[in-house]
């Protein structure tokens, strides 16, 4: 079959480290356009990889008519750009959080359906080998029911890795809308829903800006979640783990405990109440320092080539976003928020 013609909208760090190199590696893809309001960034990739550079994504959609796009822009633009791309007949891979309101997420899902295109959200935590292994072990039933959990994602913040450093859009509230929660927390709400095959029913949260200067973007959040199954646990997102980056999850179950991402060698460790200890070396969880394949691009392309449902649908992205939005509502009201009615 002919190659899928892909355009990348937004040429910042996530495009640089994830989307663009993974599209280049994929034999089914031809990169045909790059879009960035700072046109030099788009021109850099067009010159290096071929395709055209644009400052305006609407102009690109009209002229290039790509088969698919990656939306790698500030959070507040995700919905508008995804919807316009869908209307132009392009399949859409959108970075997380897929939108900044539940209404936007619903409109994106509707636009994809109305225009018969695929919509996938870039929740890469599901595809990391330790997480896939953990879910596989849970499904065997050896650990019994999950009773409590802790899932955490913390690093030094976008100022350490964003293309614009401390001047990044992540710190401009009107563009980011959500800080560490939109950047990291939504990864973990997605992970815990997927790993436990369960939905969050209630959330209580403290969300605030503790250390990042000159910004209203939240840099820390601690949330308590109750799942529909009754399991309770914590979700932590932080941009102030200046030492000791953490991307780990622990599950305490009827028959023992599972530690995921707590050990650099044994990425999954299962300790059962009967004294049995099983350690699994599955391959690592990607970090900002050590970028491993996210598998997101391959899964997106696969769904187009095979005409299958994307690995992370718009509906899944919306459910994971809802948890984060309700955490903000909890912070604002001081109340426990019911996520699912």
N, C-alpha and C positions, 0 to 999 in steps of 0.2 A: 504494500500500500504506500501511497505518497506520504511524505513526512507531515507531522502536525506542525503547522506554522504558529509559533508562540510569540507573544509580545510580553515584555516585562514592564509593568507600570510602577515606577519608583525604583531608583538605583542606589539606595543606601546600603547599610551593612547587611541586612537580611537577604537582599538580592545578591550582594557581592559574595557572601559566604555560603549561601544555601541555594537559592533558586537558580542563578545563572550557571554556576559550575555544575550543578546536577542536571540542568537541561543540556548543557554541553556534552555531558557523559552519556545522555540517553540517545540511543541510535534512532529512535522514532521521531526526534524533534529537530526542527529547523528554527533557530531564533531569527525573527524577521524585524523586530522593532524594540526599541528601548525608549522609555519615557521618563523624563524628570524635569521639574521646573528649572533646576540648575542644569541647563542644556549640556554643559561640558561633561557631566557625569554620564548622560545618555550617549553622547558622542564618543566617549572613551570606549564603551562596549561595542558600539556600532563599528568603530574603526577596527577594534580587535577581533570581533566575531562576525562581522557582516551585519546586514540589516540597516534600518534607518533610525535616526535619532529624532525625537520629538520633545517639545516642551509641554505640549497640550495633548492629553490622552484622547480627547474627543476627535481631534484632527487625525490622530493615528488610527483610531477605530474606523473612521470614514475612508481614509486613504488605503490603509494596509489590509483591512478586513481580516484580522487574524482568526485562526481556528480556535485559539485558546489564549487566555491571559493569566498572568500572575499579578495580583494586586498586593504590592509591597510598600504601601504608603502610610502616612499617619492615620491613626485609628478613625478620626472623624470623616475621612474620605472613603473608607472601605465600602460602605453601603452604596453611595452615589456611583462610584466607579464600577462596582460589581454589577449594579443594575443596568448601567449604560452599556457595559460590555455584553451582558446577556441580551439586551435589546438589539445589539449589533450582531447577534448570532454566535458569540464566542463562549466557549466553556470557561468557567471561572475557578481559579484557585485563589482563595483570599487568605491573607495572613490573619492570625488571631490577635485580639478578639475580632470575630467576624464583623461586628458592628458595635455601636455604643449605646443602643437602646434595643429593647425587645421588638419594638415596632419596626425598626430598620431591618433587623434579622428576618422578621416575617416577610417584609417587602422583598428582600433579596431572594428568599426561597420561592416566593410567588413569581418573581421575574424570571427565574431560571426555569420554572415549570411552564410558564406562559410561552417562553421562547424555545422550549425543548432543548435546553443546554444543561450541562452538568455544573453543579456548584459543590466545591469541596473546600473545607476549612483546614488550614495548616496545623492541625494539632499533632505534632510529631512525637509526643511522649508515648502514644499508643504503639509506635513502631520500634521503639528502642528495645533491643534484644532482652535486657533484664526484665522489662515490663511484660513483654510477650511471654517470657518464661514463667513469670510470677502468675500470670492469668492461667496459663496452662496447668500449673501446680494446683491453684485454687480449684480449678474445674475437676480435678481428680477426687476432691473431697477429703484428701488426707488430713487437711487442717480443720475440717469441719466448718462451722459457721464463723464468719468474721464478726467479732464482737466490738472491737475498737480499733482505731487506726490513727496514724499521724502521717501527713504528707506535706512536704516542705520544699520550697524552691527559693533559694536566696543566693545572690551574688552581689558584687560591688556596685551594680547599676549601669545604666546605658552610658553614663559619662565615661565609663571605662572601655566601652566597645562600639558605641554608635559612631557613625561616620563624622558626626558633628560634635562629638564629645559632650562637654557640659552645655553646649549651645543646641543640643539635640531637641527636636520637636517633643520628645518624651517628657520634657520638663515644661512645655507650654500647655497648660491645662486645656486651653480652648482647642488645641489640636489633638492632644492625647486623651482628654476626657478622664481616662483612668491611668494611674501610674503603675506601680508594681503589681497591682491587682490585674490590670489589663495585660501587662507584659508577662507575668509569671503565675499569678493566682489562677487565671483561666486555664493555664496548662494543667494545673493540679485538680481543678474541679472536673476537667475533662477526663483526666487520668483515673480519678477515683470512681467516677460514674462508670467508665468503661471496664476498669479492672474488676470491680465488684458486681458488674451487671446490675446496677441498682441506681435509683434516682435519689437526689437530695430532697428531703421533705421539709427541713427547717434549717435556718442558718442564723447565728448570732455572731456579730463581728465588731472588732475594734480596728479601725482603719485610720491612718494618720500620716503626717509628714514629720519625721523625727529628726532627720539630719541633713537632708539635701537642701542646699541653699537656694534662695531666690526662686522657689517654685511652689505651686500649690498642688502639684502632683503627689499623690500618696507614695511614700517610700517603704511603708511597712503595713502589714495586715496580719492579724491573728483571728481566725474564724473557728467557730465550733459548728460542726455539721451533724444533723441527725438524718440517717438514710431511711428510705421507706421500709427496709428490712428491720429497722430498729437499731442497727449499728450506729455508734457515735464516734466522732473523731475530730481531729483538728487539721486545719489547712493553714499553712503559713506562707506568706509571700514577702520577700524583703529585697530591697536594693542597698542594704547597708551591711551585708555580710562581707566586710572588707578583708577579713581573713576567714578561711573555712567555708568556702562555697558549699552549698548543700542542695542536693537534688534527690533526696531520699524519701522512701515510703516504708512504714512499718505497719504490719497487720498483726494484731493479737487475736487469736482465734480459739475456738473451743479446745483444740488439740495441740496448740503450740503457737509459735510466733514465726513470721516471715519478715526478714530484713532485706530490703531492696535498695541497692545503691549506697550501702553504708560501709562497704569494704572495697578497696581498690582492686583486689584480686578476685575475690569471690563475690560477684555482683548480686547473687541471690543466695541467702542462707536461710534454711528451714530448720528450726529446733523444735522437736516434738516433746510432749510431756513425758513420753516413755524413755527419754534420754537420747533418742536418735537425732543425729545432726547430719543434714545433707547440704553440701555446698556446690554451687553451680557457677562455672566460669562461662558466661554467655556472650561476652563482648560488652564494651562499656556503654555508659550513658554519655552522650555528647555534652561537652561543656564549651564555654566561650573560648577557652584556651585551646581545647582540642576538638576541632570540628570534625565530626564523623558524618557519614551520610545520614540524612534525616529520613530517607525513604519516602518522603512526602511527594516529591516530584515524580518518582517512579510509579507510585500508586495512582497519582492523578493521571499520568499519561496512559497507564494500563487501563484505567476505566474508560478513557476515550477510545483507545485502540480496540478494546474488547466490547465496548458499549455496555459496561456494567455499572452498577451503583457505586459512586465514589466511596473510598474507605472511611472518610469522615464527611457525612452529609451535612447540608445546611441545617437540618433539624437537630442533628447532634451538636453542631456548633452553637445553635440557639439555646439548647438546654444547658450547655456548659456556661454560656454567657449569662444566663438567667441567675445562676448561683452567685456570680460575681456582682451583678446588679443588685441582688437582694442583700448581699453583704454590705454594700454601700447604704442601702435603705435601713439596715439594722444600725449601722454607725450613726446615721442621721436621726433616727427615731429613738434609739436606745432600746429597741424591742427585738424580740425573736421574730423573724419573718418566715411565714409559711411559703415555701418555694413552689410546691406542687399542690394543687387543690384537689 
